């Protein structure tokens, strides 16, 4: 698996201040300022993860809104046994299923129309370096089962450890490693078919 492809999705990682116990207590108590602060501290990471998982900006934005609208009711489930950000990524991954199906369906429909509409070469702006590689990787990711896609994105794109990814997914570390292994093999095959890797 080419590290260039993965790096094209990674981008820069920005570290945010952590969501502390005082802030969580305020949010659980219905304090809108505390909820707003949690949003400010976490929304960039959540949005980036949602985009990487879904591969489409509009679908990612819908997922982010879905998560934060329901966050007040979800806070009661956070036990504090892992960083809050890991809990939030877990919420995103569980709520992503419907959004992922919709995004894949839209991409397939777009590809069908594009193939029928015009066979002329794409513009240079669209067909350059990182965007093209990222788009191919997203399409290759579309071929993976949801659990393998999630494990791959958490480990290889988000850069989480196997233990952290296991916490987000709610499965043993060995399961995460197995899913990433199978995801890599399938991606290698699919990207080979697309002519990206040999």
C-alpha positions as CSV (number, residue, x, y, z in Angstrom):
1,X,0.0,0.0,0.0
2,X,1.5,3.3,-1.1
3,X,2.2,5.7,1.8
4,X,1.7,8.6,-0.7
5,X,-1.9,7.6,-1.0
6,X,-2.4,7.5,2.8
7,X,-0.5,10.7,3.3
8,X,-2.7,12.5,0.7
9,X,-5.6,11.8,3.0
10,X,-3.9,12.6,6.3
11,X,-3.2,16.3,5.8
12,X,-2.0,18.3,8.8
13,X,-3.0,17.2,12.2
14,X,-4.1,20.0,14.6
15,X,-4.1,19.4,18.3
16,X,-6.9,20.9,20.3
17,X,-7.3,21.5,24.0
18,X,-8.8,18.6,25.7
19,X,-12.4,18.4,27.0
20,X,-12.0,18.2,30.7
21,X,-14.3,16.9,33.5
22,X,-15.6,20.4,34.4
23,X,-16.7,21.1,30.8
24,X,-18.4,17.7,30.6
25,X,-20.2,18.2,33.9
26,X,-21.5,21.5,32.6
27,X,-22.6,20.0,29.3
28,X,-24.4,17.2,31.1
29,X,-26.2,19.7,33.2
30,X,-27.5,21.4,30.0
31,X,-25.1,24.4,30.0
32,X,-25.2,25.6,26.4
33,X,-21.9,27.4,26.7
34,X,-20.2,24.2,27.8
35,X,-21.8,22.3,24.9
36,X,-20.6,25.1,22.5
37,X,-17.1,24.9,23.9
38,X,-17.0,21.1,23.4
39,X,-18.1,21.7,19.8
40,X,-15.3,24.3,19.3
41,X,-12.7,21.9,20.8
42,X,-13.7,18.8,18.8
43,X,-15.5,19.7,15.6
44,X,-12.4,20.0,13.5
45,X,-11.2,16.5,14.3
46,X,-14.7,15.1,14.1
47,X,-15.3,16.7,10.7
48,X,-11.9,15.6,9.3
49,X,-12.6,12.0,10.5
50,X,-16.1,12.0,9.0
51,X,-14.7,13.2,5.7
52,X,-12.0,10.6,5.7
53,X,-14.5,7.9,6.6
54,X,-17.2,9.0,4.0
55,X,-15.0,10.6,1.3
56,X,-17.5,13.3,0.6
57,X,-17.7,16.8,2.2
58,X,-21.5,17.1,2.1
59,X,-22.1,13.7,3.7
60,X,-19.4,14.4,6.3
61,X,-21.1,17.7,7.2
62,X,-24.4,15.9,7.6
63,X,-22.8,13.4,9.9
64,X,-21.1,16.1,12.0
65,X,-24.4,17.9,12.4
66,X,-26.1,14.6,13.3
67,X,-23.5,13.8,16.0
68,X,-23.5,17.3,17.6
69,X,-27.3,17.6,17.6
70,X,-27.5,14.4,19.5
71,X,-24.5,15.0,21.7
72,X,-26.4,16.2,24.8
73,X,-28.3,12.9,25.0
74,X,-25.1,10.9,24.3
75,X,-23.0,12.5,27.1
76,X,-24.7,10.2,29.7
77,X,-23.0,7.2,28.0
78,X,-19.5,8.6,28.4
79,X,-17.9,6.8,31.3
80,X,-14.5,8.5,31.3
81,X,-12.5,5.3,30.8
82,X,-11.0,6.7,27.6
83,X,-10.3,10.2,26.3
84,X,-13.5,12.0,25.3
85,X,-12.2,12.4,21.8
86,X,-12.1,8.6,21.4
87,X,-15.6,8.4,22.7
88,X,-16.7,11.0,20.1
89,X,-15.0,9.2,17.2
90,X,-16.8,6.1,18.3
91,X,-20.1,7.9,18.1
92,X,-19.2,9.1,14.6
93,X,-18.2,5.6,13.5
94,X,-21.5,4.1,14.7
95,X,-23.6,6.9,13.1
96,X,-21.7,6.8,9.8
97,X,-23.4,3.7,8.4
98,X,-26.4,5.4,6.8
99,X,-24.3,8.4,5.7
100,X,-21.7,6.1,4.1
101,X,-24.3,4.2,2.1
102,X,-25.7,7.5,0.8
103,X,-22.3,8.9,-0.1
104,X,-21.3,5.7,-2.0
105,X,-24.6,5.7,-3.8
106,X,-24.1,9.3,-4.9
107,X,-20.6,8.7,-6.1
108,X,-21.7,5.7,-8.2
109,X,-24.5,7.8,-9.7
110,X,-22.1,10.6,-10.4
111,X,-19.6,8.3,-12.0
112,X,-22.3,6.8,-14.3
113,X,-23.5,10.2,-15.4
114,X,-19.9,11.4,-15.9
115,X,-19.1,8.4,-18.1
116,X,-22.2,9.0,-20.2
117,X,-22.0,12.7,-20.4
118,X,-18.6,13.5,-21.7
119,X,-15.6,11.4,-22.6
120,X,-13.2,14.4,-22.9
121,X,-10.3,14.5,-20.5
122,X,-10.8,16.2,-17.2
123,X,-9.4,19.6,-16.5
124,X,-5.8,19.9,-15.2
125,X,-7.0,21.3,-12.0
126,X,-9.1,18.3,-11.2
127,X,-6.6,15.8,-12.5
128,X,-3.6,16.8,-10.3
129,X,-1.6,14.9,-7.7
130,X,-3.0,14.6,-4.3
131,X,-6.7,15.2,-5.2
132,X,-6.6,12.4,-7.8
133,X,-4.8,10.0,-5.5
134,X,-7.2,10.8,-2.7
135,X,-10.2,10.3,-4.9
136,X,-8.9,7.0,-6.1
137,X,-8.3,5.9,-2.5
138,X,-11.8,6.9,-1.5
139,X,-13.2,4.9,-4.4
140,X,-11.1,1.9,-3.4
141,X,-12.3,2.4,0.2
142,X,-15.9,2.2,-1.1
143,X,-15.2,-1.4,-2.0
144,X,-14.4,-2.4,1.5
145,X,-16.9,-3.7,4.1
146,X,-17.8,-1.0,6.6
147,X,-15.8,-2.6,9.5
148,X,-12.7,-3.0,7.5
149,X,-13.0,0.6,6.1
150,X,-13.4,2.0,9.6
151,X,-10.4,0.0,11.0
152,X,-8.3,1.2,8.1
153,X,-9.2,4.8,8.4
154,X,-8.7,4.8,12.2
155,X,-5.3,3.2,12.0
156,X,-3.8,4.3,8.7
157,X,-5.3,7.7,8.1
158,X,-6.2,9.0,11.6
159,X,-3.0,7.4,13.0
160,X,-4.6,5.8,16.1
161,X,-2.9,2.9,17.8
162,X,-4.6,-0.5,17.6
163,X,-5.7,-0.1,21.2
164,X,-7.3,3.3,20.5
165,X,-9.0,2.1,17.4
166,X,-10.3,-0.9,19.4
167,X,-11.8,1.5,21.9
168,X,-13.5,3.5,19.2
169,X,-14.8,0.4,17.5
170,X,-15.7,-1.6,20.6
171,X,-13.7,-4.7,19.5
172,X,-10.5,-6.4,20.6
173,X,-7.2,-5.1,19.3
174,X,-6.6,-8.4,17.4
175,X,-9.8,-7.8,15.5
176,X,-8.7,-4.3,14.5
177,X,-5.4,-5.7,13.3
178,X,-7.1,-8.5,11.3
179,X,-9.5,-6.0,9.7
180,X,-6.7,-3.6,8.7
181,X,-4.7,-6.6,7.2
182,X,-7.7,-7.6,5.1
183,X,-8.5,-4.0,4.2
184,X,-4.9,-3.5,3.0
185,X,-5.0,-6.6,0.8
186,X,-8.3,-5.6,-0.8
187,X,-7.2,-2.0,-1.3
188,X,-3.9,-3.2,-2.9
189,X,-5.9,-5.3,-5.3
190,X,-8.4,-2.6,-6.1
191,X,-5.8,0.1,-6.6
192,X,-3.9,-2.3,-8.8
193,X,-7.1,-2.8,-10.9
194,X,-7.3,1.0,-11.1
195,X,-3.7,1.2,-12.3
196,X,-2.5,3.2,-9.2
197,X,-0.2,0.5,-7.8
198,X,1.5,-2.5,-9.4
